Amino acid sequence: MLNNLHNPNIRVFVFGTLRKGDRLDFYMEGSQFQGMYYTQGQLMKSEIGSAYIDFSDKTAYTIGELYLVNFYCLLRIDHLESTSGEFPAGYDLDLIPFWPYSAGNEIDFSEEKKSTALFYRRRNDPVKIMCGDWVNRKMPIEAIEKYLVGERNHNLNQDEIINHITDYLKY
């Protein structure tokens, strides 16, 4: 039986301590490195030393790495980013646009070169619970798991997963 939970078919953009050679890169064990990419926004360092992106600066860019991970690797990363003591509940799973990066080439934020991946956004702004019901708030990790398990007769690709979570996160 097909098990989408084991397939590395979830795109994740990392830009801080999970990058190759940094101190927490072991969390990416078993993932598939896809290359260097960038996103719009200024890379910042928080009061406690963790990285985040300030998306208000539309002229700046942040370089990161793109990986394909399986659901279990995503759970490991989620534990680190949202519940461990390393970054005290400081990040939430979200979607980010990204573009191919090549050193020396001009930065190009054009729509035709843009793709989307999951990433962890710093919890610095309150998030509206649009449904008005805490019990029915958006929970992307659970939604991804339910989708992967529910599609056990179909080998999901990375675009199908991103499209599903994009639709799920719409208010």
C-alpha positions as CSV (number, residue, x, y, z in Angstrom):
1,M,0.0,0.0,0.0
2,L,1.2,3.5,-0.9
3,N,2.2,5.6,2.1
4,N,2.5,9.3,1.3
5,L,3.7,9.9,4.9
6,H,7.1,8.4,3.9
7,N,7.5,10.1,0.5
8,P,9.7,13.2,0.4
9,N,7.0,15.3,-1.4
10,I,6.6,18.3,0.9
11,R,8.5,21.5,-0.1
12,V,10.1,23.4,2.8
13,F,12.1,26.6,2.5
14,V,14.7,27.0,5.3
15,F,16.8,30.2,5.9
16,G,18.3,29.9,9.3
17,T,19.8,27.2,11.6
18,L,18.4,24.4,9.5
19,R,20.5,25.2,6.5
20,K,23.4,22.9,5.5
21,G,26.4,23.3,7.8
22,D,24.5,25.2,10.5
23,R,24.0,23.9,14.0
24,L,20.5,22.3,13.5
25,D,20.9,21.0,10.0
26,F,20.6,17.4,11.4
27,Y,16.8,18.0,11.6
28,M,16.9,17.8,7.8
29,E,18.2,14.2,7.9
30,G,16.5,12.2,5.1
31,S,15.3,15.2,3.2
32,Q,16.3,16.0,-0.4
33,F,18.1,19.2,-1.0
34,Q,16.7,21.0,-4.1
35,G,19.0,24.0,-4.3
36,M,19.4,27.6,-3.3
37,Y,16.5,30.0,-3.6
38,Y,15.4,33.4,-2.3
39,T,12.3,35.1,-1.1
40,Q,11.2,38.7,-0.7
41,G,11.9,40.3,2.6
42,Q,14.8,41.3,4.9
43,L,16.5,38.6,6.9
44,M,16.5,39.6,10.6
45,K,17.9,38.4,13.9
46,S,15.5,38.4,16.9
47,E,16.3,39.4,20.5
48,I,17.1,35.8,21.4
49,G,19.3,35.2,18.3
50,S,16.9,33.3,16.0
51,A,16.3,34.2,12.4
52,Y,13.2,35.6,10.9
53,I,12.1,37.5,7.7
54,D,10.7,41.0,7.8
55,F,8.2,40.9,4.9
56,S,7.5,44.6,5.0
57,D,10.7,45.3,3.0
58,K,9.7,44.4,-0.6
59,T,13.0,45.4,-2.1
60,A,15.2,43.1,0.1
61,Y,15.6,39.4,-0.3
62,T,16.6,36.5,1.9
63,I,18.6,33.5,0.6
64,G,17.5,30.0,1.7
65,E,17.5,26.4,0.8
66,L,14.7,24.3,-0.6
67,Y,14.1,20.8,0.5
68,L,11.7,18.0,-0.2
69,V,10.8,16.3,3.1
70,N,8.5,13.5,4.2
71,F,5.8,14.0,6.8
72,Y,7.9,12.7,9.6
73,C,10.8,15.1,8.9
74,L,8.1,17.9,8.8
75,L,7.0,16.8,12.3
76,R,10.6,16.9,13.5
77,I,11.0,20.4,12.2
78,D,7.6,21.4,13.5
79,H,8.5,20.2,17.0
80,L,11.7,22.3,16.9
81,E,10.2,25.4,15.5
82,S,6.9,25.5,17.4
83,T,7.1,23.6,20.6
84,S,10.7,22.9,21.7
85,G,12.7,25.0,24.1
86,E,15.1,25.9,21.4
87,F,12.8,28.6,19.9
88,P,10.1,28.9,22.6
89,A,7.0,28.4,20.6
90,G,8.2,31.1,18.2
91,Y,7.2,30.0,14.7
92,D,4.1,28.8,12.9
93,L,3.9,26.9,9.6
94,D,2.9,29.1,6.7
95,L,3.4,29.4,2.9
96,I,6.2,31.5,1.3
97,P,6.9,32.5,-2.3
98,F,10.4,31.7,-3.6
99,W,12.5,32.2,-6.7
100,P,15.6,30.4,-8.1
101,Y,18.9,31.9,-6.8
102,S,22.1,32.1,-8.7
103,A,25.1,34.0,-7.3
104,G,25.9,37.0,-9.5
105,N,22.6,37.1,-11.3
106,E,20.1,39.9,-10.8
107,I,17.3,39.3,-8.4
108,D,14.0,38.8,-10.3
109,F,10.7,38.7,-8.4
110,S,8.7,38.0,-11.5
111,E,5.5,36.0,-11.3
112,E,6.5,33.5,-13.9
113,K,9.6,32.3,-11.9
114,K,7.8,32.2,-8.5
115,S,6.9,29.0,-6.7
116,T,5.5,28.3,-3.2
117,A,6.8,26.3,-0.3
118,L,6.1,25.8,3.4
119,F,8.2,27.6,5.9
120,Y,8.1,28.7,9.5
121,R,7.0,32.3,10.1
122,R,8.0,34.1,13.3
123,R,5.1,34.6,15.7
124,N,5.3,38.4,16.1
125,D,1.9,39.5,14.9
126,P,-1.4,38.3,16.3
127,V,-3.2,35.8,14.0
128,K,-6.9,36.3,13.5
129,I,-9.0,33.2,13.9
130,M,-11.3,34.0,11.0
131,C,-13.9,31.3,11.8
132,G,-14.4,32.8,15.2
133,D,-14.2,29.4,16.9
134,W,-10.9,28.3,18.6
135,V,-11.8,24.6,18.1
136,N,-12.1,25.1,14.3
137,R,-8.9,27.2,13.9
138,K,-6.4,26.3,11.0
139,M,-4.0,23.6,12.0
140,P,-1.8,23.0,8.9
141,I,0.2,20.0,10.3
142,E,-3.0,18.1,11.0
143,A,-4.4,19.1,7.6
144,I,-1.3,17.9,5.8
145,E,-1.4,14.5,7.6
146,K,-5.1,14.0,6.9
147,Y,-4.5,14.8,3.2
148,L,-1.5,12.5,2.9
149,V,-3.3,9.6,4.6
150,G,-6.6,10.2,2.7
151,E,-4.8,10.0,-0.6
152,R,-3.2,6.6,0.0
153,N,-4.2,5.3,-3.4
154,H,-2.5,8.3,-5.2
155,N,1.2,9.1,-5.2
156,L,1.0,12.8,-4.3
157,N,3.6,15.2,-5.8
158,Q,4.9,18.4,-4.2
159,D,2.6,20.7,-6.2
160,E,-0.5,18.8,-5.1
161,I,0.4,19.1,-1.5
162,I,1.3,22.9,-1.7
163,N,-2.0,23.5,-3.6
164,H,-4.0,21.6,-1.0
165,I,-2.5,23.5,1.9
166,T,-2.8,26.8,0.1
167,D,-6.6,26.1,-0.3
168,Y,-6.8,25.0,3.3
169,L,-5.2,28.1,4.7
170,K,-7.4,30.5,2.7
171,Y,-9.8,32.4,5.1
